[in-house]
Amino acid sequence: MSNAQKVAVVTGASQGIGAALVDAYLDRGYRVVATSRSIQPSSNPDMLAIAGDIGDPETGPRVIAAALEHFGRVDTLVNNAGIFVASPFTGYSADQYAGVVSTNLNGFFYITQAAVAAMEAVGRGHVVSITTSLVDHANSNVPSVLASLSKGGINAATRSLAIEYAKRGIRVNAVSPGIIKTPMHAPETHEFLSALHPVGHMGETSDIVDAVLFLENAAFVTGEILHVDGGQSAGH
């Protein structure tokens, strides 16, 4: 199989933003390696689906190795997988803490490490992670320290990696969403969630896809945390 086409790896790819990102990259002529716990095999020759728990230290390296074996390259990694648990700080359980750290931090670390190693070998690549604007704009209506702890760490790591690899052809960015209409938000919550944004409504999946694709094509942009949050990070 020719390895002339670019290859994007997308985590958390079975639904919502992840599934939309898979479709968007395929539409733009990329081949895509898609991973999540529940993803199903694909008959599309330009897509490789790999089921696995991204928090498992073996999953990320396995996904990147499969991308190199099947498609011969890794150009972009989109760290989309993540879980969100809203709770008063003292109400979090040990299991909730462990779950968030596993998916959000371990999931970022192990696959990014493997992807960057593959990118460094050829002197090019792009990593973009999906975080949250709650990192920059805490909201007492949505207490969520674990989101800030994990996604805030990814924002900081994004800047650090961008500087570390700036002269090695690898860009590292993040998209920081507000609340996006996905299956994780029941319709009866939409009015409340819409009111949390200065613009008065929730975001659409396409808003995040457009932001990721902007960063994909913005060759002079690295270390950027791009807020796509209806004004949340600016204030109220």
Secondary structure, DSSP 4 states (H G I P E B T S, - for coil): ----S-EEEEESTTSHHHHHHHHHHHHTT-EEEEEESSPPP---TTEEEEE--TTSTTHHHHHHHHHHHHHS---EEEE---------GGG--HHHHHHHIIIIIIHHHHHHHHHHHHHHHHT-EEEEEE--GGGTS--TTS--HHHHHHHHHHHHHHHHHHHHTGGGTEEEEEEEE--B-STTS-GGGHHHHHTTSTTSS-B-HHHHHHHHHHHHH-TT--S-EEEESTTGGG--
